């Protein structure tokens, strides 16, 4: 099948609508994942054994089960328990909880990498725990995490085609619908791939820029 450039251009608006949904879900999901990851990393350092065990159980579950299965459970199984969420909300929560388990490990490693002298200095200055974390530990831990966070953000963006299984009208779903209605597959999937590249490559370069700036 030949590639029809006129047809490809005509479907761009429909694919852009799907791209907007994709970006919205990814941004919100990523913010949730960072928050979940930070909370889990802090939970692993608490003196309360029960909290540490719950954190470990969470990490084990979300790292060892597929994202698609988790999305199915959230969207199709939870309603039977009386918990019904909109598809986009389910996608945001699913991505956030799944990637939060991985970002937690990045936070843990970054926090462990803060020199012990920084903790000692905070103690010597009589900083309370909240001030120590907010002003000393987390700012230093965040810098080496920038490349890792960038990789996870791009990875999350590339995982969004899985959201089609819970009826979210994201980019892949839009391309799939166009292909199903027109029986033309080259154009929608090629344009979709180009849109993914148009987001992923600048995002990667942006995080590399932030990484270089953090070392200045």
Beta strands, then each sheet from edge to edge (+ up, - down):
end
